[in-house]
Amino acid sequence: MNTTPFPVSSDHDSAQPSWQQLVVLVVDDSATNRVVIERQLKKLGCTVLSAVDGRAGLRVIEEGGVDLVLLDCQMPDISGYEVARQVREQASQTSATRTRRLPIIAISGDTDAAHRQHCFDSGMDDILCKPIPPQALREALVFWCGMVSMGITGPESVVVDEALRVELSSLYRSTSLSDMATLEACVARFDLPMLQRWVHRMKGAALAIGAAQVVVSLDRLEAMSFPDAGASADDLEAVLEILRQQLHAF
């Protein structure tokens, strides 16, 4: 966790909020990611708001009342980096009416140093890597929302019951098969930049659901999608076929 001492955030006046008072906004274009993270937050007792893309997230933030934002970095309309930049720019123009900085935490499957620096340069405060361990999520809320770690009544872990597991698996499979159609169109057009964006989206969901073999295939597809990789459309299609089989079998 980044320990840069930014001021604690929010429009609320309570200096010591309870878990039930915390309002957390989840901004992620992946339905699977949103459901997994929302369930973790609700298990801790938080109130959860969600947004399906960057612009929707900005609208919720502008309405106020949010204590912390969990923000995906790669989204189809505007990136999480741009969302964070706009939030900080707006805050700087209205600093007289805000006394606290809104914590923005990146949620991402990327872990490289360049990505982390991009997050911080855009105005984000911290990074949680997908899949997000429940304890790491809890520690982030403790640190950034001014909670006291001693005496917290939130659960140590989030138990996923069988019914929820089936629900998440079904949601993941349906959304990923839909995303596959977009990947196929990208390969047909040999649109490598767009292919990278959708691979990243699918990878985040696969990490959240624990689909390890799918993650391996998506990593391979992502590596091949860079122009200097020299991959042909046939090479990409071969990996797509493996991915299709994995998703249909999930």
C-alpha positions as a Markdown table, in Angstrom:
| # | Residue | x | y | z |
|---|---|---|---|---|
| 1 | Met | 0.0 | 0.0 | 0.0 |
| 2 | Asn | 1.2 | 3.5 | -0.8 |
| 3 | Thr | 1.7 | 5.4 | 2.5 |
| 4 | Thr | 2.0 | 8.9 | 1.1 |
| 5 | Pro | 0.3 | 11.0 | 3.8 |
| 6 | Phe | -2.5 | 12.6 | 1.9 |
| 7 | Pro | -5.3 | 14.1 | 4.0 |
| 8 | Val | -8.3 | 11.8 | 4.7 |
| 9 | Ser | -11.2 | 12.4 | 2.4 |
| 10 | Ser | -14.9 | 13.0 | 2.2 |
| 11 | Asp | -17.8 | 15.3 | 2.1 |
| 12 | His | -18.9 | 13.8 | 5.5 |
| 13 | Asp | -18.1 | 15.6 | 8.7 |
| 14 | Ser | -17.6 | 12.5 | 10.9 |
| 15 | Ala | -13.9 | 12.3 | 11.9 |
| 16 | Gln | -14.3 | 8.6 | 12.9 |
| 17 | Pro | -16.8 | 6.9 | 10.6 |
| 18 | Ser | -18.1 | 3.4 | 11.3 |
| 19 | Trp | -18.1 | 0.7 | 8.6 |
| 20 | Gln | -21.8 | 1.3 | 8.1 |
| 21 | Gln | -21.2 | 5.0 | 7.4 |
| 22 | Leu | -18.6 | 4.4 | 4.7 |
| 23 | Val | -19.8 | 5.0 | 1.2 |
| 24 | Val | -17.6 | 3.4 | -1.4 |
| 25 | Leu | -17.9 | 4.0 | -5.1 |
| 26 | Val | -16.8 | 1.1 | -7.4 |
| 27 | Val | -16.1 | 2.2 | -11.0 |
| 28 | Asp | -15.4 | -0.7 | -13.3 |
| 29 | Asp | -16.8 | -1.6 | -16.8 |
| 30 | Ser | -16.7 | -5.4 | -15.9 |
| 31 | Ala | -19.9 | -6.6 | -14.3 |
| 32 | Thr | -18.0 | -9.6 | -12.8 |
| 33 | Asn | -15.4 | -7.3 | -11.1 |
| 34 | Arg | -18.2 | -5.0 | -9.8 |
| 35 | Val | -20.2 | -7.9 | -8.3 |
| 36 | Val | -17.1 | -9.4 | -6.6 |
| 37 | Ile | -15.9 | -6.2 | -5.1 |
| 38 | Glu | -19.4 | -5.0 | -4.1 |
| 39 | Arg | -19.9 | -8.3 | -2.2 |
| 40 | Gln | -16.6 | -7.8 | -0.4 |
| 41 | Leu | -17.5 | -4.3 | 0.6 |
| 42 | Lys | -21.0 | -5.2 | 1.7 |
| 43 | Lys | -19.6 | -8.0 | 3.9 |
| 44 | Leu | -17.6 | -5.3 | 5.7 |
| 45 | Gly | -20.8 | -3.3 | 6.2 |
| 46 | Cys | -20.1 | -0.5 | 3.7 |
| 47 | Thr | -22.7 | 1.3 | 1.6 |
| 48 | Val | -21.7 | 0.6 | -2.1 |
| 49 | Leu | -22.4 | 2.7 | -5.1 |
| 50 | Ser | -21.3 | 1.5 | -8.6 |
| 51 | Ala | -20.7 | 2.9 | -12.0 |
| 52 | Val | -20.2 | 1.1 | -15.3 |
| 53 | Asp | -17.8 | 3.5 | -16.9 |
| 54 | Gly | -15.7 | 6.6 | -16.2 |
| 55 | Arg | -18.3 | 9.2 | -17.1 |
| 56 | Ala | -20.9 | 7.5 | -14.9 |
| 57 | Gly | -18.3 | 7.5 | -12.1 |
| 58 | Leu | -17.6 | 11.2 | -12.5 |
| 59 | Arg | -21.3 | 11.9 | -12.2 |
| 60 | Val | -21.6 | 10.0 | -9.0 |
| 61 | Ile | -18.5 | 11.7 | -7.5 |
| 62 | Glu | -19.9 | 15.2 | -8.5 |
| 63 | Glu | -23.1 | 14.4 | -6.5 |
| 64 | Gly | -21.0 | 14.1 | -3.4 |
| 65 | Gly | -21.3 | 11.9 | -0.4 |
| 66 | Val | -18.6 | 9.4 | -1.4 |
| 67 | Asp | -15.9 | 8.5 | 1.1 |
| 68 | Leu | -13.6 | 6.5 | -1.2 |
| 69 | Val | -13.4 | 5.5 | -4.9 |
| 70 | Leu | -12.2 | 2.1 | -6.3 |
| 71 | Leu | -11.3 | 2.9 | -9.9 |
| 72 | Asp | -10.5 | 0.6 | -12.8 |
| 73 | Cys | -7.8 | 2.1 | -15.0 |
| 74 | Gln | -8.9 | 0.8 | -18.5 |
| 75 | Met | -12.5 | 1.6 | -19.5 |
| 76 | Pro | -14.1 | 2.0 | -22.9 |
| 77 | Asp | -15.2 | 5.6 | -22.6 |
| 78 | Ile | -12.5 | 7.4 | -20.6 |
| 79 | Ser | -9.7 | 5.8 | -18.6 |
| 80 | Gly | -9.5 | 5.7 | -14.9 |
| 81 | Tyr | -6.4 | 7.9 | -15.2 |
| 82 | Glu | -8.5 | 10.6 | -16.8 |
| 83 | Val | -11.3 | 10.2 | -14.2 |
| 84 | Ala | -8.7 | 10.8 | -11.4 |
| 85 | Arg | -7.2 | 13.8 | -13.2 |
| 86 | Gln | -10.6 | 15.4 | -13.7 |
| 87 | Val | -11.5 | 14.8 | -10.0 |
| 88 | Arg | -8.3 | 16.4 | -8.8 |
| 89 | Glu | -8.7 | 19.3 | -11.2 |
| 90 | Gln | -12.2 | 20.0 | -10.1 |
| 91 | Ala | -11.2 | 19.7 | -6.4 |
| 92 | Ser | -8.5 | 22.3 | -6.9 |
| 93 | Gln | -11.0 | 24.7 | -8.3 |
| 94 | Thr | -13.4 | 24.3 | -5.4 |
| 95 | Ser | -10.9 | 23.8 | -2.6 |
| 96 | Ala | -12.5 | 26.5 | -0.5 |
| 97 | Thr | -15.6 | 24.3 | -0.1 |
| 98 | Arg | -13.8 | 21.0 | 0.5 |
| 99 | Thr | -11.6 | 20.3 | 3.5 |
| 100 | Arg | -10.7 | 16.7 | 2.7 |
| 101 | Arg | -9.2 | 14.9 | -0.2 |
| 102 | Leu | -11.3 | 12.1 | -1.7 |
| 103 | Pro | -9.1 | 8.9 | -1.7 |
| 104 | Ile | -9.0 | 7.3 | -5.2 |
| 105 | Ile | -7.6 | 3.7 | -5.3 |
| 106 | Ala | -6.7 | 2.1 | -8.6 |
| 107 | Ile | -8.0 | -1.5 | -9.0 |
| 108 | Ser | -5.9 | -3.1 | -11.7 |
| 109 | Gly | -4.4 | -6.4 | -13.0 |
| 110 | Asp | -1.3 | -4.5 | -14.0 |
| 111 | Thr | 1.6 | -4.4 | -11.5 |
| 112 | Asp | 4.5 | -2.9 | -13.5 |
| 113 | Ala | 6.3 | 0.2 | -12.2 |
| 114 | Ala | 5.3 | 2.4 | -15.2 |
| 115 | His | 1.6 | 1.6 | -14.6 |
| 116 | Arg | 1.9 | 2.4 | -10.9 |
| 117 | Gln | 3.6 | 5.7 | -11.7 |
| 118 | His | 0.9 | 6.6 | -14.2 |
| 119 | Cys | -1.7 | 6.0 | -11.5 |
| 120 | Phe | 0.0 | 8.3 | -9.0 |
| 121 | Asp | 0.7 | 10.9 | -11.6 |
| 122 | Ser | -2.9 | 11.1 | -12.5 |
| 123 | Gly | -3.9 | 11.8 | -8.9 |
| 124 | Met | -4.7 | 8.3 | -7.6 |
| 125 | Asp | -3.6 | 7.6 | -4.0 |
| 126 | Asp | -3.1 | 3.9 | -3.9 |
| 127 | Ile | -3.3 | 0.7 | -5.9 |
| 128 | Leu | -5.0 | -2.6 | -5.2 |
| 129 | Cys | -4.2 | -5.5 | -7.6 |
| 130 | Lys | -6.9 | -7.8 | -9.0 |
| 131 | Pro | -8.0 | -10.2 | -7.6 |
| 132 | Ile | -8.3 | -8.0 | -4.5 |
| 133 | Pro | -7.7 | -10.0 | -1.3 |
| 134 | Pro | -10.4 | -9.2 | 1.3 |
| 135 | Gln | -7.8 | -8.3 | 3.9 |
| 136 | Ala | -6.0 | -5.9 | 1.5 |
| 137 | Leu | -9.3 | -4.2 | 0.8 |
| 138 | Arg | -10.1 | -3.8 | 4.5 |
| 139 | Glu | -6.6 | -2.4 | 5.2 |
| 140 | Ala | -7.1 | 0.2 | 2.5 |
| 141 | Leu | -10.4 | 1.3 | 4.0 |
| 142 | Val | -8.7 | 1.5 | 7.4 |
| 143 | Phe | -5.8 | 3.6 | 6.1 |
| 144 | Trp | -7.6 | 5.9 | 3.7 |
| 145 | Cys | -10.9 | 6.5 | 5.5 |
| 146 | Gly | -9.5 | 7.1 | 9.0 |
| 147 | Met | -10.7 | 3.9 | 10.5 |
| 148 | Val | -9.0 | 2.5 | 13.7 |
| 149 | Ser | -7.7 | -1.0 | 13.1 |
| 150 | Met | -8.2 | -2.1 | 16.7 |
| 151 | Gly | -11.8 | -3.1 | 17.5 |
| 152 | Ile | -13.0 | -3.2 | 13.9 |
| 153 | Thr | -16.1 | -5.5 | 13.8 |
| 154 | Gly | -15.9 | -6.2 | 10.1 |
| 155 | Pro | -15.2 | -9.9 | 9.1 |
| 156 | Glu | -11.7 | -11.1 | 8.5 |
| 157 | Ser | -12.6 | -12.6 | 5.2 |
| 158 | Val | -15.4 | -12.9 | 2.7 |
| 159 | Val | -16.8 | -16.4 | 2.4 |
| 160 | Val | -18.2 | -17.0 | -1.0 |
| 161 | Asp | -21.1 | -19.5 | -0.6 |
| 162 | Glu | -22.0 | -22.0 | -3.3 |
| 163 | Ala | -25.0 | -20.0 | -4.6 |
| 164 | Leu | -22.9 | -16.9 | -5.0 |
| 165 | Arg | -20.1 | -18.9 | -6.7 |
| 166 | Val | -22.6 | -20.3 | -9.2 |
| 167 | Glu | -24.0 | -16.8 | -9.8 |
| 168 | Leu | -20.6 | -15.3 | -10.4 |
| 169 | Ser | -19.5 | -18.1 | -12.7 |
| 170 | Ser | -22.7 | -17.7 | -14.8 |
| 171 | Leu | -22.2 | -13.9 | -14.9 |
| 172 | Tyr | -18.6 | -14.3 | -15.9 |
| 173 | Arg | -19.2 | -16.8 | -18.6 |
| 174 | Ser | -22.0 | -14.8 | -20.2 |
| 175 | Thr | -20.2 | -11.5 | -20.2 |
| 176 | Ser | -16.9 | -13.0 | -21.4 |
| 177 | Leu | -18.6 | -14.8 | -24.3 |
| 178 | Ser | -20.1 | -11.5 | -25.2 |
| 179 | Asp | -16.6 | -9.9 | -25.0 |
| 180 | Met | -15.2 | -12.6 | -27.2 |
| 181 | Ala | -17.3 | -11.2 | -30.1 |
| 182 | Thr | -15.5 | -7.9 | -29.7 |
| 183 | Leu | -12.1 | -9.7 | -29.6 |
| 184 | Glu | -13.0 | -11.5 | -32.8 |
| 185 | Ala | -13.9 | -8.3 | -34.5 |
| 186 | Cys | -10.7 | -6.7 | -33.4 |
| 187 | Val | -8.7 | -9.6 | -34.8 |
| 188 | Ala | -10.6 | -9.5 | -38.1 |
| 189 | Arg | -9.8 | -5.8 | -38.5 |
| 190 | Phe | -6.3 | -6.4 | -37.0 |
| 191 | Asp | -7.0 | -3.5 | -34.6 |
| 192 | Leu | -4.3 | -4.2 | -32.1 |
| 193 | Pro | -4.9 | -1.1 | -29.8 |
| 194 | Met | -8.5 | -2.0 | -29.3 |
| 195 | Leu | -7.6 | -5.7 | -28.9 |
| 196 | Gln | -5.3 | -4.7 | -26.0 |
| 197 | Arg | -8.1 | -2.8 | -24.3 |
| 198 | Trp | -10.6 | -5.7 | -24.4 |
| 199 | Val | -8.0 | -8.2 | -23.4 |
| 200 | His | -7.3 | -6.1 | -20.4 |
| 201 | Arg | -11.0 | -5.9 | -19.5 |
| 202 | Met | -11.4 | -9.7 | -19.8 |
| 203 | Lys | -8.3 | -10.3 | -17.8 |
| 204 | Gly | -9.5 | -8.3 | -14.9 |
| 205 | Ala | -12.7 | -10.3 | -14.8 |
| 206 | Ala | -10.8 | -13.6 | -15.1 |
| 207 | Leu | -8.5 | -12.7 | -12.2 |
| 208 | Ala | -11.5 | -11.7 | -10.1 |
| 209 | Ile | -13.3 | -15.1 | -10.7 |
| 210 | Gly | -10.1 | -17.2 | -10.4 |
| 211 | Ala | -10.1 | -18.4 | -14.0 |
| 212 | Ala | -6.3 | -19.1 | -14.1 |
| 213 | Gln | -6.1 | -20.8 | -17.5 |
| 214 | Val | -8.1 | -18.1 | -19.1 |
| 215 | Val | -5.7 | -15.5 | -17.6 |
| 216 | Val | -2.8 | -17.5 | -19.2 |
| 217 | Ser | -4.4 | -17.3 | -22.6 |
| 218 | Leu | -5.2 | -13.6 | -22.2 |
| 219 | Asp | -1.7 | -12.9 | -21.2 |
| 220 | Arg | -0.5 | -14.7 | -24.3 |
| 221 | Leu | -2.9 | -12.8 | -26.5 |
| 222 | Glu | -1.9 | -9.5 | -24.9 |
| 223 | Ala | 1.8 | -10.2 | -25.5 |
| 224 | Met | 1.0 | -10.9 | -29.2 |
| 225 | Ser | -1.1 | -7.8 | -29.6 |
| 226 | Phe | 1.9 | -5.4 | -29.5 |
| 227 | Pro | 3.1 | -4.4 | -33.0 |
| 228 | Asp | 6.7 | -5.5 | -32.4 |
| 229 | Ala | 5.6 | -9.0 | -31.5 |
| 230 | Gly | 5.2 | -9.8 | -35.2 |
| 231 | Ala | 2.1 | -11.9 | -34.7 |
| 232 | Ser | -0.2 | -12.4 | -37.7 |
| 233 | Ala | -4.0 | -12.6 | -37.7 |
| 234 | Asp | -3.7 | -16.3 | -37.9 |
| 235 | Asp | -1.5 | -16.4 | -34.8 |
| 236 | Leu | -4.1 | -14.3 | -32.9 |
| 237 | Glu | -6.9 | -16.5 | -34.1 |
| 238 | Ala | -5.2 | -19.6 | -32.8 |
| 239 | Val | -5.1 | -18.2 | -29.3 |
| 240 | Leu | -8.7 | -17.0 | -29.7 |
| 241 | Glu | -9.8 | -20.6 | -30.4 |
| 242 | Ile | -8.1 | -21.8 | -27.2 |
| 243 | Leu | -9.9 | -19.0 | -25.3 |
| 244 | Arg | -13.2 | -19.9 | -26.8 |
| 245 | Gln | -12.9 | -23.5 | -25.7 |
| 246 | Gln | -11.9 | -22.4 | -22.2 |
| 247 | Leu | -14.8 | -20.1 | -21.8 |
| 248 | His | -17.3 | -22.6 | -23.1 |
| 249 | Ala | -16.0 | -25.1 | -20.7 |
| 250 | Phe | -16.1 | -22.7 | -17.7 |
